[in-house]
Amino acid sequence: QVQLVESGGALVQPGGSLRVSCVASGFAFSRSDMKWYRQADGKERELVATITSNGGTTNYADSVKGRFTISRDNTKNTVYLQMNSLKPEDTAVYLCNAVDGIWVGRAYWGHGTQVTVSS
């Protein structure tokens, strides 16, 4: 059974930092590219960051470049999103996504973790 479980969401003040995590199970995590998306109330889901299976390549949305860092630990089946210099517009549910590296065309989603940036 495939599972992606996000955690670490919280209420944080503007300018603050937060790290969210996603623990994966049930598929070949170390061979799968991973992504973080976010969805704010009333808005479309937005791709925030991606990381290749070995962690060698990362990409970011322009809106978070220079502030967010995606990383992974394949020994722990975990992907992270470190968020610095947070802004109110970063408020959203952050969702973990996996692109299965073995079963082509399969992708998996977590349920998300709420990040709220407010004073």
C-alpha positions in Angstrom: 0.0 0.0 0.0 1.5 3.3 -1.1 1.5 6.0 1.5 2.9 9.6 1.5 2.5 11.2 4.9 3.4 14.9 5.3 4.1 16.6 8.6 5.6 19.8 10.0 3.0 22.3 9.0 2.4 25.2 11.5 1.5 28.8 12.0 4.6 30.9 11.6 5.3 34.6 11.5 6.3 36.4 8.3 10.1 36.2 7.9 10.2 32.9 9.8 11.3 29.4 8.8 9.7 26.0 8.7 10.6 22.5 7.5 8.0 20.1 6.3 8.6 16.4 5.7 7.0 13.6 3.7 7.6 10.0 4.6 7.0 7.5 1.8 6.3 3.8 1.8 4.9 1.1 -0.5 6.9 2.0 -3.7 10.5 2.4 -4.8 11.2 5.7 -3.2 14.9 5.8 -4.1 14.1 5.4 -7.8 11.3 8.0 -7.8 11.4 11.7 -8.5 9.7 13.7 -5.8 7.8 17.0 -5.8 6.2 19.4 -3.5 3.0 21.2 -4.5 0.9 23.7 -2.6 -2.7 24.8 -2.8 -4.1 27.9 -1.3 -7.7 28.5 -0.6 -9.6 29.3 -3.8 -6.4 28.9 -6.0 -5.1 26.2 -8.3 -2.5 23.7 -7.2 1.0 25.1 -7.8 4.2 23.1 -8.3 6.8 24.4 -5.8 9.9 22.2 -6.1 11.1 19.0 -7.6 14.0 16.7 -6.9 15.3 13.8 -8.9 15.6 10.3 -7.5 19.3 10.6 -6.5 18.9 14.2 -5.3 21.2 15.4 -8.0 18.9 17.9 -9.6 16.4 20.3 -8.1 14.1 22.9 -9.6 11.9 25.6 -8.0 9.0 27.8 -8.9 10.1 31.4 -9.4 8.0 32.5 -6.4 10.1 30.4 -4.0 13.5 30.4 -5.6 16.2 31.4 -3.2 14.0 30.9 -0.2 13.0 27.2 -0.3 15.2 24.1 -0.5 14.0 20.6 -1.4 16.1 17.7 -0.2 15.7 14.0 0.4 17.2 11.1 2.5 16.8 7.9 0.6 17.8 5.9 3.7 14.8 7.3 5.5 12.4 7.4 2.5 11.8 11.0 3.3 11.7 14.2 1.3 11.9 17.6 2.9 11.1 21.2 2.1 13.0 23.8 4.0 11.2 27.2 3.8 12.9 30.4 4.8 11.9 34.1 4.7 8.3 33.0 4.7 5.6 35.4 3.4 1.9 35.5 3.9 1.4 34.5 0.3 3.2 31.2 1.1 0.1 30.2 3.1 -1.3 27.0 1.7 -1.6 23.2 2.1 1.7 21.7 1.1 1.4 18.3 -0.7 4.0 15.7 -1.4 3.9 14.0 -4.8 5.8 11.0 -6.1 6.5 10.0 -9.7 7.0 6.2 -9.6 10.4 5.4 -11.1 9.5 1.8 -11.9 5.8 1.9 -12.8 5.7 4.4 -15.6 2.8 6.8 -15.5 2.0 6.2 -11.8 2.0 9.0 -9.4 1.0 9.3 -5.8 -0.2 12.0 -3.5 -0.2 12.7 0.2 -3.0 14.5 2.1 -1.0 17.6 2.8 0.1 19.7 5.7 -1.1 23.2 6.5 1.4 26.1 6.5 0.0 29.4 7.6 2.2 32.6 7.6 0.6 35.3 9.6 1.4 37.8 12.4 
